[in-house]
Amino acid sequence: MDIKKIIYWITTLGVCGMFLFSATMYFTKYDMVKGFFEMLNYPTYIIYPLAILKVLGIAMILWRKSNWLTEWAYAGFFFDAILATAAHENAGHGFGLSHIAIPVILVSYFLGKTVRK
């Protein structure tokens, strides 16, 4: 197996794992997540829709039947990670999972373009 393909699958599963963990937290630990959103001055009504979109994004990245939807899923994950990083930095939380997510998303996205041709 090609090394690019191995790295692609490791990063893709890493992206999916991070966002699945996040979505699971949104569904199962709503009160805790609500407290985080309030602390970061985000509206709490977006918690469940955001969790649903994360699950749908994971499905689109793994399914890859529609290039358009896959592109949107990666874009959504990238912007979610960027905004989460900015919010945590602004709150003074320091280094976290969102910092790791950004390069992993980029590697998965760009390697996916070459590996899946």
Backbone atoms as SQL, in Angstrom:
CREATE TABLE atoms (id INTEGER PRIMARY KEY, chain TEXT, resi INTEGER, resn TEXT, atom TEXT, x REAL, y REAL, z REAL);
INSERT INTO atoms VALUES
  (1, 'A', 1, 'MET', 'N', 0.846, -1.184, 0.000),
  (2, 'A', 1, 'MET', 'CA', 0.000, 0.000, 0.000),
  (3, 'A', 1, 'MET', 'C', 0.884, 1.238, 0.000),
  (4, 'A', 2, 'ASP', 'N', 0.483, 2.221, -0.749),
  (5, 'A', 2, 'ASP', 'CA', 1.226, 3.467, -0.900),
  (6, 'A', 2, 'ASP', 'C', 1.212, 4.261, 0.413),
  (7, 'A', 3, 'ILE', 'N', 2.338, 4.909, 0.732),
  (8, 'A', 3, 'ILE', 'CA', 2.447, 5.680, 1.975),
  (9, 'A', 3, 'ILE', 'C', 1.464, 6.838, 1.997),
  (10, 'A', 4, 'LYS', 'N', 1.210, 7.446, 0.839),
  (11, 'A', 4, 'LYS', 'CA', 0.237, 8.551, 0.780),
  (12, 'A', 4, 'LYS', 'C', -1.157, 8.060, 1.157),
  (13, 'A', 5, 'LYS', 'N', -1.498, 6.860, 0.693),
  (14, 'A', 5, 'LYS', 'CA', -2.812, 6.297, 1.002),
  (15, 'A', 5, 'LYS', 'C', -2.933, 6.000, 2.496),
  (16, 'A', 6, 'ILE', 'N', -1.861, 5.512, 3.095),
  (17, 'A', 6, 'ILE', 'CA', -1.871, 5.217, 4.528),
  (18, 'A', 6, 'ILE', 'C', -2.043, 6.499, 5.341),
  (19, 'A', 7, 'ILE', 'N', -1.270, 7.528, 4.975),
  (20, 'A', 7, 'ILE', 'CA', -1.380, 8.816, 5.678),
  (21, 'A', 7, 'ILE', 'C', -2.767, 9.414, 5.475),
  (22, 'A', 8, 'TYR', 'N', -3.289, 9.294, 4.250),
  (23, 'A', 8, 'TYR', 'CA', -4.641, 9.807, 3.979),
  (24, 'A', 8, 'TYR', 'C', -5.666, 9.149, 4.888),
  (25, 'A', 9, 'TRP', 'N', -5.634, 7.820, 4.992),
  (26, 'A', 9, 'TRP', 'CA', -6.633, 7.127, 5.793),
  (27, 'A', 9, 'TRP', 'C', -6.452, 7.396, 7.285),
  (28, 'A', 10, 'ILE', 'N', -5.215, 7.521, 7.743),
  (29, 'A', 10, 'ILE', 'CA', -4.981, 7.841, 9.152),
  (30, 'A', 10, 'ILE', 'C', -5.533, 9.228, 9.476),
  (31, 'A', 11, 'THR', 'N', -5.239, 10.215, 8.630),
  (32, 'A', 11, 'THR', 'CA', -5.724, 11.572, 8.895),
  (33, 'A', 11, 'THR', 'C', -7.236, 11.668, 8.716),
  (34, 'A', 12, 'THR', 'N', -7.776, 10.978, 7.727),
  (35, 'A', 12, 'THR', 'CA', -9.221, 11.016, 7.511),
  (36, 'A', 12, 'THR', 'C', -9.961, 10.394, 8.688),
  (37, 'A', 13, 'LEU', 'N', -9.473, 9.259, 9.157),
  (38, 'A', 13, 'LEU', 'CA', -10.094, 8.651, 10.333),
  (39, 'A', 13, 'LEU', 'C', -9.877, 9.512, 11.576),
  (40, 'A', 14, 'GLY', 'N', -8.760, 10.218, 11.627),
  (41, 'A', 14, 'GLY', 'CA', -8.526, 11.155, 12.735),
  (42, 'A', 14, 'GLY', 'C', -9.521, 12.301, 12.722),
  (43, 'A', 15, 'VAL', 'N', -9.751, 12.871, 11.545),
  (44, 'A', 15, 'VAL', 'CA', -10.741, 13.944, 11.405),
  (45, 'A', 15, 'VAL', 'C', -12.115, 13.440, 11.825),
  (46, 'A', 16, 'CYS', 'N', -12.495, 12.305, 11.282),
  (47, 'A', 16, 'CYS', 'CA', -13.816, 11.741, 11.592),
  (48, 'A', 16, 'CYS', 'C', -13.932, 11.412, 13.075),
  (49, 'A', 17, 'GLY', 'N', -12.870, 10.894, 13.667),
  (50, 'A', 17, 'GLY', 'CA', -12.887, 10.577, 15.086),
  (51, 'A', 17, 'GLY', 'C', -13.031, 11.811, 15.962),
  (52, 'A', 18, 'MET', 'N', -12.298, 12.872, 15.624),
  (53, 'A', 18, 'MET', 'CA', -12.386, 14.101, 16.408),
  (54, 'A', 18, 'MET', 'C', -13.786, 14.700, 16.347),
  (55, 'A', 19, 'PHE', 'N', -14.355, 14.750, 15.152),
  (56, 'A', 19, 'PHE', 'CA', -15.666, 15.368, 15.020),
  (57, 'A', 19, 'PHE', 'C', -16.781, 14.456, 15.522),
  (58, 'A', 20, 'LEU', 'N', -16.581, 13.146, 15.467),
  (59, 'A', 20, 'LEU', 'CA', -17.554, 12.233, 16.055),
  (60, 'A', 20, 'LEU', 'C', -17.526, 12.359, 17.582),
  (61, 'A', 21, 'PHE', 'N', -16.347, 12.490, 18.151),
  (62, 'A', 21, 'PHE', 'CA', -16.220, 12.724, 19.590),
  (63, 'A', 21, 'PHE', 'C', -16.938, 14.013, 19.976),
  (64, 'A', 22, 'SER', 'N', -16.714, 15.063, 19.194),
  (65, 'A', 22, 'SER', 'CA', -17.354, 16.345, 19.466),
  (66, 'A', 22, 'SER', 'C', -18.873, 16.246, 19.382),
  (67, 'A', 23, 'ALA', 'N', -19.374, 15.619, 18.330),
  (68, 'A', 23, 'ALA', 'CA', -20.823, 15.475, 18.166),
  (69, 'A', 23, 'ALA', 'C', -21.416, 14.637, 19.289),
  (70, 'A', 24, 'THR', 'N', -20.714, 13.589, 19.687),
  (71, 'A', 24, 'THR', 'CA', -21.188, 12.742, 20.784),
  (72, 'A', 24, 'THR', 'C', -21.281, 13.542, 22.082),
  (73, 'A', 25, 'MET', 'N', -20.288, 14.384, 22.330),
  (74, 'A', 25, 'MET', 'CA', -20.335, 15.239, 23.516),
  (75, 'A', 25, 'MET', 'C', -21.529, 16.189, 23.449),
  (76, 'A', 26, 'TYR', 'N', -21.811, 16.729, 22.278),
  (77, 'A', 26, 'TYR', 'CA', -22.936, 17.652, 22.127),
  (78, 'A', 26, 'TYR', 'C', -24.251, 16.951, 22.436),
  (79, 'A', 27, 'PHE', 'N', -24.379, 15.681, 22.039),
  (80, 'A', 27, 'PHE', 'CA', -25.616, 14.940, 22.271),
  (81, 'A', 27, 'PHE', 'C', -25.730, 14.418, 23.708),
  (82, 'A', 28, 'THR', 'N', -24.638, 13.927, 24.267),
  (83, 'A', 28, 'THR', 'CA', -24.725, 13.234, 25.557),
  (84, 'A', 28, 'THR', 'C', -24.423, 14.126, 26.759),
  (85, 'A', 29, 'LYS', 'N', -23.676, 15.168, 26.574),
  (86, 'A', 29, 'LYS', 'CA', -23.308, 16.060, 27.684),
  (87, 'A', 29, 'LYS', 'C', -23.768, 17.486, 27.374),
  (88, 'A', 30, 'TYR', 'N', -25.050, 17.604, 27.057),
  (89, 'A', 30, 'TYR', 'CA', -25.593, 18.888, 26.603),
  (90, 'A', 30, 'TYR', 'C', -25.358, 20.005, 27.618),
  (91, 'A', 31, 'ASP', 'N', -25.605, 19.754, 28.895),
  (92, 'A', 31, 'ASP', 'CA', -25.464, 20.811, 29.902),
  (93, 'A', 31, 'ASP', 'C', -24.026, 21.315, 30.007),
  (94, 'A', 32, 'MET', 'N', -23.058, 20.408, 29.913),
  (95, 'A', 32, 'MET', 'CA', -21.665, 20.809, 29.960),
  (96, 'A', 32, 'MET', 'C', -21.308, 21.649, 28.729),
  (97, 'A', 33, 'VAL', 'N', -21.732, 21.173, 27.561),
  (98, 'A', 33, 'VAL', 'CA', -21.443, 21.895, 26.321),
  (99, 'A', 33, 'VAL', 'C', -22.148, 23.247, 26.326),
  (100, 'A', 34, 'LYS', 'N', -23.369, 23.285, 26.840),
  (101, 'A', 34, 'LYS', 'CA', -24.109, 24.545, 26.945),
  (102, 'A', 34, 'LYS', 'C', -23.330, 25.546, 27.798),
  (103, 'A', 35, 'GLY', 'N', -22.745, 25.075, 28.884),
  (104, 'A', 35, 'GLY', 'CA', -21.933, 25.946, 29.729),
  (105, 'A', 35, 'GLY', 'C', -20.715, 26.490, 28.995),
  (106, 'A', 36, 'PHE', 'N', -20.078, 25.634, 28.191),
  (107, 'A', 36, 'PHE', 'CA', -18.936, 26.089, 27.391),
  (108, 'A', 36, 'PHE', 'C', -19.366, 27.133, 26.371),
  (109, 'A', 37, 'PHE', 'N', -20.478, 26.878, 25.695),
  (110, 'A', 37, 'PHE', 'CA', -20.964, 27.828, 24.697),
  (111, 'A', 37, 'PHE', 'C', -21.308, 29.171, 25.344),
  (112, 'A', 38, 'GLU', 'N', -21.936, 29.132, 26.498),
  (113, 'A', 38, 'GLU', 'CA', -22.272, 30.376, 27.198),
  (114, 'A', 38, 'GLU', 'C', -21.017, 31.111, 27.632),
  (115, 'A', 39, 'MET', 'N', -20.015, 30.365, 28.102),
  (116, 'A', 39, 'MET', 'CA', -18.763, 30.977, 28.534),
  (117, 'A', 39, 'MET', 'C', -18.048, 31.651, 27.355),
  (118, 'A', 40, 'LEU', 'N', -18.173, 31.051, 26.170),
  (119, 'A', 40, 'LEU', 'CA', -17.527, 31.601, 24.982),
  (120, 'A', 40, 'LEU', 'C', -18.428, 32.598, 24.243),
  (121, 'A', 41, 'ASN', 'N', -19.588, 32.901, 24.817),
  (122, 'A', 41, 'ASN', 'CA', -20.559, 33.840, 24.247),
  (123, 'A', 41, 'ASN', 'C', -21.110, 33.388, 22.898),
  (124, 'A', 42, 'TYR', 'N', -21.301, 32.076, 22.746),
  (125, 'A', 42, 'TYR', 'CA', -21.959, 31.527, 21.560),
  (126, 'A', 42, 'TYR', 'C', -23.401, 31.194, 21.908),
  (127, 'A', 43, 'PRO', 'N', -24.310, 31.307, 20.953),
  (128, 'A', 43, 'PRO', 'CA', -25.705, 30.940, 21.238),
  (129, 'A', 43, 'PRO', 'C', -25.833, 29.431, 21.442),
  (130, 'A', 44, 'THR', 'N', -26.615, 29.039, 22.419),
  (131, 'A', 44, 'THR', 'CA', -26.737, 27.621, 22.746),
  (132, 'A', 44, 'THR', 'C', -27.714, 26.884, 21.842),
  (133, 'A', 45, 'TYR', 'N', -28.532, 27.614, 21.091),
  (134, 'A', 45, 'TYR', 'CA', -29.493, 26.944, 20.215),
  (135, 'A', 45, 'TYR', 'C', -28.816, 26.263, 19.024),
  (136, 'A', 46, 'ILE', 'N', -27.536, 26.494, 18.803),
  (137, 'A', 46, 'ILE', 'CA', -26.853, 25.855, 17.671),
  (138, 'A', 46, 'ILE', 'C', -26.187, 24.534, 18.046),
  (139, 'A', 47, 'ILE', 'N', -26.289, 24.128, 19.303),
  (140, 'A', 47, 'ILE', 'CA', -25.579, 22.916, 19.741),
  (141, 'A', 47, 'ILE', 'C', -26.073, 21.682, 18.997),
  (142, 'A', 48, 'TYR', 'N', -27.373, 21.417, 19.025),
  (143, 'A', 48, 'TYR', 'CA', -27.894, 20.218, 18.358),
  (144, 'A', 48, 'TYR', 'C', -27.763, 20.283, 16.831),
  (145, 'A', 49, 'PRO', 'N', -28.096, 21.414, 16.195),
  (146, 'A', 49, 'PRO', 'CA', -27.878, 21.465, 14.735),
  (147, 'A', 49, 'PRO', 'C', -26.413, 21.270, 14.349),
  (148, 'A', 50, 'LEU', 'N', -25.506, 21.825, 15.137),
  (149, 'A', 50, 'LEU', 'CA', -24.084, 21.663, 14.860),
  (150, 'A', 50, 'LEU', 'C', -23.663, 20.202, 15.002),
  (151, 'A', 51, 'ALA', 'N', -24.191, 19.515, 16.013),
  (152, 'A', 51, 'ALA', 'CA', -23.884, 18.094, 16.204),
  (153, 'A', 51, 'ALA', 'C', -24.398, 17.267, 15.028),
  (154, 'A', 52, 'ILE', 'N', -25.601, 17.565, 14.573),
  (155, 'A', 52, 'ILE', 'CA', -26.173, 16.839, 13.424),
  (156, 'A', 52, 'ILE', 'C', -25.337, 17.085, 12.175),
  (157, 'A', 53, 'LEU', 'N', -24.927, 18.326, 11.957),
  (158, 'A', 53, 'LEU', 'CA', -24.105, 18.633, 10.784),
  (159, 'A', 53, 'LEU', 'C', -22.739, 17.967, 10.857),
  (160, 'A', 54, 'LYS', 'N', -22.189, 17.808, 12.047),
  (161, 'A', 54, 'LYS', 'CA', -20.911, 17.110, 12.187),
  (162, 'A', 54, 'LYS', 'C', -21.052, 15.642, 11.800),
  (163, 'A', 55, 'VAL', 'N', -22.137, 15.012, 12.224),
  (164, 'A', 55, 'VAL', 'CA', -22.370, 13.611, 11.863),
  (165, 'A', 55, 'VAL', 'C', -22.572, 13.481, 10.356),
  (166, 'A', 56, 'LEU', 'N', -23.346, 14.395, 9.765),
  (167, 'A', 56, 'LEU', 'CA', -23.548, 14.366, 8.310),
  (168, 'A', 56, 'LEU', 'C', -22.242, 14.629, 7.559),
  (169, 'A', 57, 'GLY', 'N', -21.404, 15.521, 8.082),
  (170, 'A', 57, 'GLY', 'CA', -20.107, 15.792, 7.469),
  (171, 'A', 57, 'GLY', 'C', -19.202, 14.573, 7.476),
  (172, 'A', 58, 'ILE', 'N', -19.216, 13.834, 8.572),
  (173, 'A', 58, 'ILE', 'CA', -18.438, 12.597, 8.651),
  (174, 'A', 58, 'ILE', 'C', -18.918, 11.611, 7.594),
  (175, 'A', 59, 'ALA', 'N', -20.230, 11.488, 7.466),
  (176, 'A', 59, 'ALA', 'CA', -20.794, 10.578, 6.462),
  (177, 'A', 59, 'ALA', 'C', -20.372, 10.988, 5.053),
  (178, 'A', 60, 'MET', 'N', -20.371, 12.272, 4.769),
  (179, 'A', 60, 'MET', 'CA', -20.002, 12.737, 3.431),
  (180, 'A', 60, 'MET', 'C', -18.524, 12.501, 3.143),
  (181, 'A', 61, 'ILE', 'N', -17.679, 12.701, 4.135),
  (182, 'A', 61, 'ILE', 'CA', -16.242, 12.500, 3.921),
  (183, 'A', 61, 'ILE', 'C', -15.930, 11.023, 3.674),
  (184, 'A', 62, 'LEU', 'N', -16.582, 10.152, 4.395),
  (185, 'A', 62, 'LEU', 'CA', -16.318, 8.720, 4.216),
  (186, 'A', 62, 'LEU', 'C', -17.024, 8.153, 2.989),
  (187, 'A', 63, 'TRP', 'N', -18.178, 8.667, 2.660),
  (188, 'A', 63, 'TRP', 'CA', -18.965, 8.161, 1.529),
  (189, 'A', 63, 'TRP', 'C', -18.379, 8.617, 0.195),
  (190, 'A', 64, 'ARG', 'N', -18.079, 9.890, 0.057),
  (191, 'A', 64, 'ARG', 'CA', -17.431, 10.518, -1.109),
  (192, 'A', 64, 'ARG', 'C', -18.112, 10.232, -2.441),
  (193, 'A', 65, 'LYS', 'N', -19.421, 10.075, -2.454),
  (194, 'A', 65, 'LYS', 'CA', -20.119, 9.883, -3.723),
  (195, 'A', 65, 'LYS', 'C', -20.375, 11.206, -4.421),
  (196, 'A', 66, 'SER', 'N', -20.431, 12.280, -3.664),
  (197, 'A', 66, 'SER', 'CA', -20.664, 13.602, -4.231),
  (198, 'A', 66, 'SER', 'C', -19.466, 14.491, -3.896),
  (199, 'A', 67, 'ASN', 'N', -18.729, 14.874, -4.926),
  (200, 'A', 67, 'ASN', 'CA', -17.567, 15.739, -4.687),
  (201, 'A', 67, 'ASN', 'C', -17.978, 17.064, -4.064),
  (202, 'A', 68, 'TRP', 'N', -19.111, 17.574, -4.497),
  (203, 'A', 68, 'TRP', 'CA', -19.604, 18.854, -4.005),
  (204, 'A', 68, 'TRP', 'C', -19.872, 18.782, -2.499),
  (205, 'A', 69, 'LEU', 'N', -20.570, 17.744, -2.056),
  (206, 'A', 69, 'LEU', 'CA', -20.872, 17.602, -0.636),
  (207, 'A', 69, 'LEU', 'C', -19.623, 17.302, 0.193),
  (208, 'A', 70, 'THR', 'N', -18.692, 16.566, -0.387),
  (209, 'A', 70, 'THR', 'CA', -17.436, 16.293, 0.315),
  (210, 'A', 70, 'THR', 'C', -16.654, 17.582, 0.525),
  (211, 'A', 71, 'GLU', 'N', -16.603, 18.424, -0.498),
  (212, 'A', 71, 'GLU', 'CA', -15.923, 19.723, -0.383),
  (213, 'A', 71, 'GLU', 'C', -16.564, 20.567, 0.723),
  (214, 'A', 72, 'TRP', 'N', -17.878, 20.593, 0.757),
  (215, 'A', 72, 'TRP', 'CA', -18.582, 21.362, 1.784),
  (216, 'A', 72, 'TRP', 'C', -18.338, 20.794, 3.177),
  (217, 'A', 73, 'ALA', 'N', -18.268, 19.487, 3.282),
  (218, 'A', 73, 'ALA', 'CA', -17.998, 18.866, 4.584),
  (219, 'A', 73, 'ALA', 'C', -16.610, 19.264, 5.082),
  (220, 'A', 74, 'TYR', 'N', -15.614, 19.177, 4.220),
  (221, 'A', 74, 'TYR', 'CA', -14.263, 19.583, 4.621),
  (222, 'A', 74, 'TYR', 'C', -14.225, 21.069, 4.963),
  (223, 'A', 75, 'ALA', 'N', -14.907, 21.892, 4.178),
  (224, 'A', 75, 'ALA', 'CA', -14.934, 23.336, 4.456),
  (225, 'A', 75, 'ALA', 'C', -15.587, 23.603, 5.806),
  (226, 'A', 76, 'GLY', 'N', -16.690, 22.930, 6.069),
  (227, 'A', 76, 'GLY', 'CA', -17.369, 23.108, 7.346),
  (228, 'A', 76, 'GLY', 'C', -16.501, 22.693, 8.515),
  (229, 'A', 77, 'PHE', 'N', -15.819, 21.561, 8.387),
  (230, 'A', 77, 'PHE', 'CA', -14.933, 21.112, 9.455),
  (231, 'A', 77, 'PHE', 'C', -13.770, 22.083, 9.651),
  (232, 'A', 78, 'PHE', 'N', -13.228, 22.586, 8.548),
  (233, 'A', 78, 'PHE', 'CA', -12.112, 23.522, 8.642),
  (234, 'A', 78, 'PHE', 'C', -12.539, 24.801, 9.354),
  (235, 'A', 79, 'PHE', 'N', -13.658, 25.379, 8.945),
  (236, 'A', 79, 'PHE', 'CA', -14.121, 26.621, 9.575),
  (237, 'A', 79, 'PHE', 'C', -14.540, 26.390, 11.025),
  (238, 'A', 80, 'ASP', 'N', -15.116, 25.238, 11.320),
  (239, 'A', 80, 'ASP', 'CA', -15.462, 24.908, 12.697),
  (240, 'A', 80, 'ASP', 'C', -14.203, 24.851, 13.554),
  (241, 'A', 81, 'ALA', 'N', -13.156, 24.225, 13.049),
  (242, 'A', 81, 'ALA', 'CA', -11.904, 24.119, 13.799),
  (243, 'A', 81, 'ALA', 'C', -11.240, 25.491, 13.962),
  (244, 'A', 82, 'ILE', 'N', -11.265, 26.305, 12.916),
  (245, 'A', 82, 'ILE', 'CA', -10.684, 27.654, 12.996),
  (246, 'A', 82, 'ILE', 'C', -11.417, 28.494, 14.039),
  (247, 'A', 83, 'LEU', 'N', -12.748, 28.481, 13.974),
  (248, 'A', 83, 'LEU', 'CA', -13.535, 29.284, 14.919),
  (249, 'A', 83, 'LEU', 'C', -13.412, 28.758, 16.347),
  (250, 'A', 84, 'ALA', 'N', -13.338, 27.438, 16.510),
  (251, 'A', 84, 'ALA', 'CA', -13.155, 26.873, 17.845),
  (252, 'A', 84, 'ALA', 'C', -11.788, 27.262, 18.405),
  (253, 'A', 85, 'THR', 'N', -10.764, 27.223, 17.571),
  (254, 'A', 85, 'THR', 'CA', -9.426, 27.620, 18.007),
  (255, 'A', 85, 'THR', 'C', -9.410, 29.088, 18.420),
  (256, 'A', 86, 'ALA', 'N', -10.022, 29.948, 17.602),
  (257, 'A', 86, 'ALA', 'CA', -10.069, 31.374, 17.931),
  (258, 'A', 86, 'ALA', 'C', -10.838, 31.617, 19.229),
  (259, 'A', 87, 'ALA', 'N', -11.953, 30.924, 19.413),
  (260, 'A', 87, 'ALA', 'CA', -12.744, 31.102, 20.636),
  (261, 'A', 87, 'ALA', 'C', -11.965, 30.655, 21.864),
  (262, 'A', 88, 'HIS', 'N', -11.293, 29.519, 21.768),
  (263, 'A', 88, 'HIS', 'CA', -10.532, 29.027, 22.913),
  (264, 'A', 88, 'HIS', 'C', -9.318, 29.906, 23.206),
  (265, 'A', 89, 'GLU', 'N', -8.676, 30.397, 22.169),
  (266, 'A', 89, 'GLU', 'CA', -7.550, 31.323, 22.373),
  (267, 'A', 89, 'GLU', 'C', -8.043, 32.612, 23.032),
  (268, 'A', 90, 'ASN', 'N', -9.185, 33.117, 22.563),
  (269, 'A', 90, 'ASN', 'CA', -9.746, 34.340, 23.126),
  (270, 'A', 90, 'ASN', 'C', -10.136, 34.154, 24.587),
  (271, 'A', 91, 'ALA', 'N', -10.571, 32.954, 24.945),
  (272, 'A', 91, 'ALA', 'CA', -10.948, 32.665, 26.329),
  (273, 'A', 91, 'ALA', 'C', -9.741, 32.324, 27.199),
  (274, 'A', 92, 'GLY', 'N', -8.562, 32.199, 26.590),
  (275, 'A', 92, 'GLY', 'CA', -7.349, 31.920, 27.347),
  (276, 'A', 92, 'GLY', 'C', -7.159, 30.460, 27.696),
  (277, 'A', 93, 'HIS', 'N', -7.773, 29.556, 26.916),
  (278, 'A', 93, 'HIS', 'CA', -7.668, 28.128, 27.211),
  (279, 'A', 93, 'HIS', 'C', -6.366, 27.510, 26.715),
  (280, 'A', 94, 'GLY', 'N', -5.695, 28.155, 25.790),
  (281, 'A', 94, 'GLY', 'CA', -4.442, 27.613, 25.298),
  (282, 'A', 94, 'GLY', 'C', -4.628, 26.494, 24.284),
  (283, 'A', 95, 'PHE', 'N', -3.632, 25.614, 24.216),
  (284, 'A', 95, 'PHE', 'CA', -3.581, 24.555, 23.215),
  (285, 'A', 95, 'PHE', 'C', -4.637, 23.498, 23.487),
  (286, 'A', 96, 'GLY', 'N', -5.337, 23.071, 22.406),
  (287, 'A', 96, 'GLY', 'CA', -6.380, 22.065, 22.570),
  (288, 'A', 96, 'GLY', 'C', -6.569, 21.234, 21.320),
  (289, 'A', 97, 'LEU', 'N', -7.610, 20.441, 21.313),
  (290, 'A', 97, 'LEU', 'CA', -7.895, 19.535, 20.198),
  (291, 'A', 97, 'LEU', 'C', -8.153, 20.288, 18.893),
  (292, 'A', 98, 'SER', 'N', -8.723, 21.477, 18.981),
  (293, 'A', 98, 'SER', 'CA', -8.998, 22.231, 17.758),
  (294, 'A', 98, 'SER', 'C', -7.701, 22.655, 17.059),
  (295, 'A', 99, 'HIS', 'N', -6.625, 22.850, 17.823),
  (296, 'A', 99, 'HIS', 'CA', -5.333, 23.175, 17.216),
  (297, 'A', 99, 'HIS', 'C', -4.797, 21.982, 16.409),
  (298, 'A', 100, 'ILE', 'N', -5.057, 20.796, 16.892),
  (299, 'A', 100, 'ILE', 'CA', -4.612, 19.588, 16.196),
  (300, 'A', 100, 'ILE', 'C', -5.477, 19.317, 14.974),
  (301, 'A', 101, 'ALA', 'N', -6.760, 19.651, 15.080),
  (302, 'A', 101, 'ALA', 'CA', -7.707, 19.352, 14.004),
  (303, 'A', 101, 'ALA', 'C', -7.364, 20.089, 12.711),
  (304, 'A', 102, 'ILE', 'N', -6.890, 21.303, 12.800),
  (305, 'A', 102, 'ILE', 'CA', -6.657, 22.112, 11.593),
  (306, 'A', 102, 'ILE', 'C', -5.648, 21.444, 10.649),
  (307, 'A', 103, 'PRO', 'N', -4.438, 21.110, 11.086),
  (308, 'A', 103, 'PRO', 'CA', -3.519, 20.466, 10.132),
  (309, 'A', 103, 'PRO', 'C', -3.982, 19.075, 9.698),
  (310, 'A', 104, 'VAL', 'N', -4.658, 18.353, 10.585),
  (311, 'A', 104, 'VAL', 'CA', -5.141, 17.019, 10.214),
  (312, 'A', 104, 'VAL', 'C', -6.193, 17.122, 9.117),
  (313, 'A', 105, 'ILE', 'N', -7.088, 18.094, 9.219),
  (314, 'A', 105, 'ILE', 'CA', -8.097, 18.329, 8.177),
  (315, 'A', 105, 'ILE', 'C', -7.419, 18.666, 6.856),
  (316, 'A', 106, 'LEU', 'N', -6.438, 19.560, 6.899),
  (317, 'A', 106, 'LEU', 'CA', -5.759, 19.974, 5.665),
  (318, 'A', 106, 'LEU', 'C', -5.027, 18.811, 5.003),
  (319, 'A', 107, 'VAL', 'N', -4.336, 18.002, 5.791),
  (320, 'A', 107, 'VAL', 'CA', -3.616, 16.856, 5.221),
  (321, 'A', 107, 'VAL', 'C', -4.610, 15.875, 4.605),
  (322, 'A', 108, 'SER', 'N', -5.692, 15.579, 5.313),
  (323, 'A', 108, 'SER', 'CA', -6.703, 14.661, 4.790),
  (324, 'A', 108, 'SER', 'C', -7.308, 15.184, 3.495),
  (325, 'A', 109, 'TYR', 'N', -7.621, 16.464, 3.468),
  (326, 'A', 109, 'TYR', 'CA', -8.256, 17.056, 2.288),
  (327, 'A', 109, 'TYR', 'C', -7.330, 17.005, 1.069),
  (328, 'A', 110, 'PHE', 'N', -6.105, 17.491, 1.228),
  (329, 'A', 110, 'PHE', 'CA', -5.213, 17.576, 0.074),
  (330, 'A', 110, 'PHE', 'C', -4.689, 16.206, -0.361),
  (331, 'A', 111, 'LEU', 'N', -4.436, 15.315, 0.563),
  (332, 'A', 111, 'LEU', 'CA', -4.042, 13.963, 0.159),
  (333, 'A', 111, 'LEU', 'C', -5.217, 13.228, -0.493),
  (334, 'A', 112, 'GLY', 'N', -6.421, 13.508, -0.030),
  (335, 'A', 112, 'GLY', 'CA', -7.605, 12.882, -0.629),
  (336, 'A', 112, 'GLY', 'C', -7.764, 13.237, -2.093),
  (337, 'A', 113, 'LYS', 'N', -7.368, 14.436, -2.452),
  (338, 'A', 113, 'LYS', 'CA', -7.457, 14.864, -3.852),
  (339, 'A', 113, 'LYS', 'C', -6.501, 14.058, -4.738),
  (340, 'A', 114, 'THR', 'N', -5.326, 13.710, -4.211),
  (341, 'A', 114, 'THR', 'CA', -4.370, 12.958, -5.025),
  (342, 'A', 114, 'THR', 'C', -4.596, 11.464, -4.954),
  (343, 'A', 115, 'VAL', 'N', -4.958, 10.960, -3.780),
  (344, 'A', 115, 'VAL', 'CA', -5.116, 9.525, -3.599),
  (345, 'A', 115, 'VAL', 'C', -6.369, 8.998, -4.277),
  (346, 'A', 116, 'ARG', 'N', -7.429, 9.777, -4.294),
  (347, 'A', 116, 'ARG', 'CA', -8.720, 9.306, -4.802),
  (348, 'A', 116, 'ARG', 'C', -8.952, 9.580, -6.285),
  (349, 'A', 117, 'LYS', 'N', -7.922, 9.967, -7.030),
  (350, 'A', 117, 'LYS', 'CA', -8.106, 10.248, -8.465),
  (351, 'A', 117, 'LYS', 'C', -8.331, 9.018, -9.252);
